[in-house]
Amino acid sequence: MPLWLTKVGNALKIAFTWLKGNFMLILVGVAVIYGLIAVKKRDNAYENLWKMYREQQAQNRRELEELRKIQQEQIAKQQEIDRKYREVVASIEQNYRDQLQNLSRAKEQELRQIIERTHDDPGAMAQEINSLFGLPVYTLPPG
């Protein structure tokens, strides 16, 4: 057998004996190295998750502000519509009161004219007043 083969065989026996005696030390070393690598990767994962969380929060804040701005604009538009509505209704009511008052004055003047014209005849006065207000004329039979 060649000499180099014997030397390699002896070296392997010494290494195997050393490994057998220090198996726990090697196992702990491998576990520590694996743990360091895993912690580093986990730290990166936590940092990435934290970064994504902060970005999502910022995006949610921006969207919430935009929605609040839109809501405020809608409220302002609704208030403007309500204000205009109240103005139009007030104008219509005022116009109605004015027209009603004018109509009452006109009817009052016509009544005065009817009374002056038919001073001595109550039947004619009743007939003209009824026709002025659009009421049917009912006459009682004499008797």
C-alpha positions as CSV (number, residue, x, y, z in Angstrom):
1,M,0.0,0.0,0.0
2,P,1.4,3.4,-0.9
3,L,2.6,5.7,1.9
4,W,0.3,8.6,1.1
5,L,-2.7,6.4,1.3
6,T,-1.7,5.3,4.8
7,K,-1.2,8.9,5.8
8,V,-4.6,9.9,4.5
9,G,-6.2,6.9,6.3
10,N,-4.5,7.9,9.6
11,A,-5.6,11.5,9.2
12,L,-9.2,10.4,8.6
13,K,-9.1,8.2,11.7
14,I,-7.8,11.2,13.8
15,A,-10.4,13.5,12.3
16,F,-13.2,10.9,13.0
17,T,-12.0,10.4,16.6
18,W,-11.9,14.2,17.1
19,L,-15.4,14.6,15.6
20,K,-16.7,11.8,17.8
21,G,-15.3,13.5,20.9
22,N,-16.4,17.0,20.0
23,F,-19.8,16.2,18.3
24,M,-21.7,18.5,20.7
25,L,-19.4,21.4,20.2
26,I,-19.8,21.2,16.4
27,L,-23.5,20.8,16.7
28,V,-23.7,23.9,18.9
29,G,-21.5,25.9,16.5
30,V,-23.7,25.0,13.5
31,A,-26.8,25.9,15.6
32,V,-25.3,29.3,16.5
33,I,-24.4,30.0,12.9
34,Y,-27.9,29.0,11.7
35,G,-29.5,31.1,14.5
36,L,-27.5,34.1,13.5
37,I,-28.5,33.7,9.8
38,A,-32.2,33.1,10.8
39,V,-32.2,36.2,13.1
40,K,-30.7,38.4,10.4
41,K,-33.4,37.2,7.9
42,R,-36.1,37.6,10.5
43,D,-34.9,41.1,11.3
44,N,-35.1,41.9,7.7
45,A,-38.6,40.4,7.5
46,Y,-39.7,42.4,10.5
47,E,-38.2,45.6,9.1
48,N,-40.0,45.0,5.8
49,L,-43.3,44.3,7.5
50,W,-42.9,47.4,9.7
51,K,-42.1,49.5,6.6
52,M,-45.1,48.1,4.8
53,Y,-47.3,48.9,7.8
54,R,-46.1,52.5,8.0
55,E,-46.6,53.0,4.3
56,Q,-50.2,51.5,4.5
57,Q,-50.9,53.9,7.4
58,A,-49.7,56.9,5.5
59,Q,-51.8,55.9,2.5
60,N,-54.8,55.4,4.7
61,R,-54.3,58.8,6.2
62,R,-54.1,60.4,2.8
63,E,-57.2,58.7,1.6
64,L,-59.1,59.7,4.8
65,E,-58.1,63.3,4.3
66,E,-59.2,63.2,0.7
67,L,-62.6,61.7,1.7
68,R,-63.0,64.3,4.4
69,K,-62.3,67.1,1.9
70,I,-64.9,65.6,-0.5
71,Q,-67.3,65.4,2.4
72,Q,-66.7,69.0,3.4
73,E,-67.3,70.1,-0.2
74,Q,-70.5,68.1,-0.4
75,I,-71.7,69.7,2.9
76,A,-70.9,73.2,1.6
77,K,-72.8,72.5,-1.7
78,Q,-75.8,71.2,0.3
79,Q,-75.8,74.2,2.5
80,E,-75.7,76.5,-0.5
81,I,-78.6,74.6,-2.1
82,D,-80.5,74.9,1.2
83,R,-79.8,78.6,1.4
84,K,-81.0,79.2,-2.1
85,Y,-84.1,77.1,-1.5
86,R,-85.0,79.1,1.6
87,E,-84.5,82.3,-0.4
88,V,-86.8,81.2,-3.2
89,V,-89.4,79.9,-0.8
90,A,-89.3,83.2,1.2
91,S,-89.6,85.2,-2.1
92,I,-92.6,83.1,-3.2
93,E,-94.3,83.5,0.1
94,Q,-93.7,87.3,0.0
95,N,-95.0,87.5,-3.5
96,Y,-98.1,85.4,-2.5
97,R,-98.8,87.7,0.5
98,D,-98.4,90.8,-1.8
99,Q,-100.7,89.3,-4.5
100,L,-103.3,88.3,-1.8
101,Q,-103.2,91.8,-0.3
102,N,-103.6,93.4,-3.7
103,L,-106.5,91.0,-4.6
104,S,-108.2,91.8,-1.2
105,R,-107.9,95.6,-1.9
106,A,-109.3,95.1,-5.4
107,K,-112.2,93.1,-4.1
108,E,-112.8,95.6,-1.4
109,Q,-113.0,98.4,-3.9
110,E,-115.3,96.4,-6.1
111,L,-117.6,95.7,-3.1
112,R,-117.7,99.4,-2.2
113,Q,-118.7,100.2,-5.8
114,I,-121.4,97.5,-5.8
115,I,-122.7,98.9,-2.5
116,E,-122.8,102.4,-3.9
117,R,-124.5,101.3,-7.1
118,T,-127.1,99.1,-5.5
119,H,-127.7,101.1,-2.4
120,D,-131.4,100.6,-2.3
121,D,-131.7,97.0,-3.8
122,P,-130.4,94.2,-1.5
123,G,-131.3,91.5,-4.1
124,A,-129.2,93.1,-6.8
125,M,-126.4,93.7,-4.3
126,A,-126.4,90.0,-3.3
127,Q,-126.4,89.0,-7.0
128,E,-123.5,91.2,-7.9
129,I,-121.5,90.2,-4.8
130,N,-122.1,86.5,-5.6
131,S,-121.0,87.0,-9.2
132,L,-117.9,88.9,-8.0
133,F,-116.7,86.0,-5.8
134,G,-117.9,83.3,-8.2
135,L,-120.6,82.0,-5.9
136,P,-123.8,80.6,-7.3
137,V,-126.9,82.7,-6.8
138,Y,-129.7,81.0,-4.9
139,T,-132.9,83.0,-4.6
140,L,-135.6,82.1,-2.2
141,P,-139.1,81.8,-3.6
142,P,-141.3,84.6,-2.5
143,G,-143.5,83.6,0.2
